[in-house]
Amino acid sequence: MGFADFLTDAGVSMLESWVTTRSYISGYGPSQADVASFKALAGPPKVEKYPHAWRWYKHIASYQSEFSALPGDPSKAYTTYGPEKTEGALNPKDAPRAAEADEEEDDDLFGSDDESEDEESKQKREENLAAYRKKKEGKTKPAAKSMVTMDVKPWDDETDMKELEQNLRAIEIDGLTWGASKLVPLAFGINKLQVNLVVEDEKVSIDDLQQKIEGDEDHVQSTDVVSIPNLLQHTSH
């Protein structure tokens, strides 16, 4: 049946229930489903009454400058997304299966290969790391290194970015060297941390590193690889 009118309490309650176990309206990354739903709201939901919907709203607001470039069909109404039936219509005997489905949809944002994932979003994620993976294949020269620029996005504007960076730099892996970082404004007072790092290709997996960073669930909502320039070849002296 999809979402109800977001200008009513019933509609916002449906959104609250939907994003309680999800980071996005559909799939595993921001899409036009989130844009349509975001625009249907008159403003951020009340945090006291709808904490999960408020958290989702603040997160999607950080993508406002990228709305037109997000994957999906911008012509679809927000009411085409959401639950297929109301929670009240759910047969109690179906509840365990519904809970299992929610858990599966809330899997690792970077590790799932669920067929329901938006193909464009999945392709964009894979292309971000394609060059890195290609460079690792068949490497025989020692100490081949890549310089990586990574964005680390917080949950909201109340996230302590100093603590976030301290936790990030506390991650120690053989072959990993942290570089300079800076805060980059997103929207609604939210800043992301953009950090440079150097990794030895044979010792450090970018995928594993992202998972370690995202393990700081109190501060980190997601990470994105911005760029991986050409390898720097170092010869031992």
N, C-alpha and C positions, 0 to 999 in steps of 0.2 A: 504493500500500500504506500510505502514511502513516508517521508516526513510530513507532519501537519504544519499549519501556519505558524511560523516562528514568531509572529507578533502576539501569539497567545501563550499562556503558561503551559498548556498541554503540548504545544509544539516545541518549546524550549526544553520541556521535561523529556521529550523523545530524544532531542539532541544530547542532553545530559547523559541519558542512558546509553546512547549509541557510542559516545566518545569516552565512556568510562573505561572501556577495554581496548580503545583504539587511539592511535595518534592522528589518523586522517579519516575522512569520510569514506573514502574508497581506496583500496590498495595500500601500498607501503611507502608512499611519498605524496607530497602535495600535488593536487591536480585541480582540474576545472570543477570537480565535485566540491572541493573545499571552497573554491572561489564563489560558486553559486550560493552555497550555504552561508558563507561569510557575508555576502552582500544582502542576503535575505533578512539578516538581523538588523534591528534598529541601532544596535550598539553592543558593547560587550555584555554578556549575561551577568547577573549579580553573583559575585564570587561566593557570597554567604549561602546562597540557595542552589547555585549551579556551578560548583567548583571545577568540575571536569570540562564543562562547556566553556567556562571562562578561560581555563588553561588552553584549550584548543583554539579559542578565538585569538588570544594573545600570540600564540605560536604562528597561526596563519597570517596574522597581521604583519609579521616580520617578512612575509613574502610579497607584500603589496606591490613593490616595484617590479616583481617578476610575474604578476598575475597573467598577463597576456601570453607569456611564453610557457606557462605550465601545460603539461599534457592533458588531453581529454577534449570533450566536445563542449565548447562554451555556450552552445544553444540549448543545452538540456537544463530543465528547471530543477531547482533543488529538491522539489517534491518527488523526483524520480529516484532519489537516493534514500538510504535509510532502511529501516526494518521492513520486511515483506508483510509482516503482520504485527499488531500491537502486542505488548507483553501480556496484556490482560487476556488476549485470545490464545496465548500459548498454553497448550495442554501440559499439565504438570509432568506427565510421563515423558514429555519431550525435552524437559528442562536440562537433563544431563547432556543430551546430544547438543543442545544449543550452547551450553557452557563450553563443550569441547570445541565447537566451531569457533567461538570467540577466542579461545586460547590459541588455536591454530592461526587465526588472523593476526594475533598480536605477537607472532614470532619475530625473531631477529630481523630488523629492517634491512640488513645487508646480506643475510644468509639464506632467505627463503627463495624457493623457486616455484611457489604456488602459481598455478595456471591463471588464477584470478588477478594476479598482479598486472597493472597496466603495462602493456608491452613497451610503450615509449619511455616510461619511467625506468623500466628495467634496462632498456637499451642504453639510456643515458648513463645509468650507474656503471654498466659494464664498460662503456667507452671511456669513462673517466680513468679506469684502471687498465685498459687494454694495452696502452703503451708500456706501462710498468711491467706487466706480465710478459710481454713480448721481449723486453730487454733482459729478463731473467733467464729466458730459454737459451740453453747452449753456452752459457758464460764459462769461459775458461780462464780469463785474466783475473788475477787477484785484486781485491779491494775496489771493485767497480761500485760506484756510489751514485745515488740519485738524490737530487734536491727536490723536496716536496713542499708545496704550499697547501695548508689545510685550514678549512673553516670549522670552528667548533661553536655550535649554536646552543644557547641556554634555553631554559623553559620559558622564562619571562623576565620582565625588567627588575624583578626583586631578587634574581639570582646573584649571589656574591661572586663577581667575576674574578676577584683576587684569589678566592679559595678555589675556584674552578681552575685557574692557571697553575696554582700551587700543586693541586692534585695531578694535573696533566704532566707537569715537569717532574713529579715524583716517580713517574713511570721510567724505569731503567731497563733497557734491553741492550745486550751486546751488539754493537754496530749502529746504535741510534744516537744522534747528537741533536739536541734541541737548539734552535736558533732564535732569531728575533721574533717578536710578536707585537700585535697592536689590536686595539678595539676598533671595530668598524660598525657604524650605526646602521640599524635595520629599519625599525619603525616603532612608534609608541614608546620611545625611550629604551628600546631593547638594543643591546650591542652584541655582536658576535666576536669571538676571539679568532683572529687570523694569525696563524703561527707557521714559521718556516722550520724545516728540519732536514737533516741529511741522514740517509740510511744506506748501509751496506747491503746490496741486493741479495747476497747469499745468506745473510743472517737475519734480516728483518722483513716480515710480511706486512704490507700496508693494511691488508684486511684484518690481521690479528691486532695490529696497533689500534685501528679504529674501534675494534671491539673492547679493547682495554680502556680506551678513553671513554667510550659510552657506558662502561661499567660504573662510572660515577653518576648514578641515576639521580642523585639529589641536585646536580648542577647541569648535566649535559643532556640535551634533548636529541641531538643528532650531530654527525660530522660529515663533511664533504671534502673530497680531494679537488682542489682548485686547479692545480697544475703540477706536472712532473716534467721539468725541462730535461734536456739531453744529459746523458750520464757524464759524470766527471771521472775520468780514469786516473787512478793514483798508483804510482809505482813505489814499491817499498825501497827505502834507502838504508 
